[in-house]
Amino acid sequence: MVASTQNTVWRRLHRDDSGEQAMEVLMILTFGVLPMIGAAWLLEDVIREYVTFGQIFITSPFF
């Protein structure tokens, strides 16, 4: 049972439909990765402040 499921998954991952796969990758990039990069770019100053604060907090003698 496990072997047949693995075969099915393997066939699904490696079937020859590069166009569909390319579209999936494009969708993931468009709706997954790019918004995160955009948010990081917009919140760059806030993130930098938090990182600096974190470094100060970690290296403080009171910690």
Secondary structure by P-SEA (a helix, b strand, c coil): caaaaaaaaaaaaccccaaaaaaaaaaaaacccaaaaaaaaaaaaaaaaaaaaaaaaaacccc
